[in-house]
Amino acid sequence: MRHTLIIGLEVHVQLQTRTKLFCGCVNRFAPDDPNTQTCPVCTGTPGALPVMNRRAFDLALETALAINCDISAFTKWDRKQYYYPDLPKAYQISQFDLPFSHDGWLEVEVVGEDETESETVRVGIIRAHLEEDAGKNLHDESGRGGDSRVDLNRCGTPLVEIVTEPDIRSAAAARVFLEELRLLLIYLDVSDCNMQEGSLRCDANVNLHIDTDDGHRIATPIVEVKNLNSFRAVEAAILFEERRQIEEWKKAGLKLGDPGVAKETRGWDANRNITLGQRGKEEASDYRYFPDPDLIPVTVTDDFVQTVRESLCEFPADRRKRFCEGWQLSAYDAAVLIDQGMATADYFETVAQACNDAKQAANWVTQDVLRELKERDQSIGEFAISPNILGGLLSRFAEGVLTVKSAREVFATLLEEADNDADISADRIDAIIEEKGLATVSDTGQLEGVIASVVEKNEKVAADFRSGKQAAIGRLIGEVMREIKGADAKVVRQMLIERIEKA
């Protein structure tokens, strides 16, 4: 018996607008101040009329174009009827049969199980539509029978719901898809995608296609795992469901489409790493959709769509490819730079242009710069050494003015001076080189004298090297480098070998 995992995702993205979707209340995460960002519109007071937030629609349109959706020339708003305590109107303003976008796709690179090869997977997008968020129920989870409360601050927050085709075949691929989608949305600046704050949430629809030993293919009932708020949770919940559904099918043999078998909604318990049954899933008819009578439809022209399309940034996947082909970076280096965000990728490109050495620029940004940012808890925009100055420093190395070790000493000195509120300028690089005597020593006569002295003082180490202990020469190189700061380690090593072998 073999089986195939079938996964479709529903991703809810909170848009980064100043105000909510249909009212003027501020759109801000404020868990410590519940029920302070509300008004008669978002709390459902009778007679209050909604007005669409144009900025929210524009951001949603940018999102849809970035995931290759077709844009509808005409779209309307619908009321989705259901009652929860955190939905004061008892309906949600959403889109049903005429969403503003549909039939898109997003490609991702999925690494195989052996981690040696990857494949490009195109995940279809059924639709992306706009809707308002509900509030949030807060429950006492102490186990002592406490109360439950509701925070309506999130009511009316603008969301784009992105619904994929069931094209994903592994939990790892689902995670990669979400990571790539999140990165794209951050590059577009349509959402901060903070999963801990609920700006990006995911529901996973999971079932199995089981190939039985007698040649039949059976589909298990679909389960929707709700409100997964981390990449780890998505991956772990899908893996758990895969195991659970296999065991469930072996015990009960239930199949998709069997009478009385409804789509089940389950929740993820991160503490126990299991899913728990919640309720049977409603069908579209259960929501009793009808057009919202208070909101006019939205029409979009081809010219407007083209204007928005031309305003979009370079997408992460395209930039990743360009870094590999144009700058000749490895796939790993390109991924690290792109995944750090647009500002870091921009920083790298400026450094690479300034020093005309993309590999060195990538090495320094991914290692030295990112290390310093982590230690200082800074963003790249706060970093004291501008990309042009770092590019100038690397140019000195490329020209042979500095060794790698000396360049790192200049780098550290620049940061130390910046910590003391000194102004960092390009001229300061050459001043530090001169003050510290860091310029590369090309005078072989000077090097020969120091090397001869070091070998003479360390005859036993030299003898060890002659006997085949290659690592022994490292100590001699270190002593020479301490004597002459600007010495090139490679040149010193070669001259030491020649000196020892002649002795």
TADARA-V411266 format. One line per field, one symbol per residue. phi: phi as a letter, one per 30 degrees, with the letter a starting at -180 (. if undefined). A space follows every 50 residues. Layout:
BEGIN
phi = ???
END
This chain:
BEGIN
phi = .bbcdcbbcccccddccdbddbacddcbdbddbdhccbaeddcidejdcd bddddddddddeddddciddcddbbbcbccdabbecbddiacdbbcdbdd bahcabcbccddddicbbbdcccdcdabbcacdcdbdccdcdicidcbbb ccedeiddbcccccddcccaddddddedddddddddddicadhdddcidb bbcccbabcccddcjccbcdedcccchdcadddddddddddedddddddd dcidbdjdeiccdccbcccddchbcbdcadddcedddheaeddcbddccb cdddedddeddddddedddeddddddciddedddddddddjdddddeedd ddddchbdddddedddcddddddddchccddcddcddddddddddddddi dbdeddddddeddedddddciddcbdddedddeddcicdedcdddddddd dddddddbdddddedddjdddddedddedddddbddddedddedddeddd ddd
END
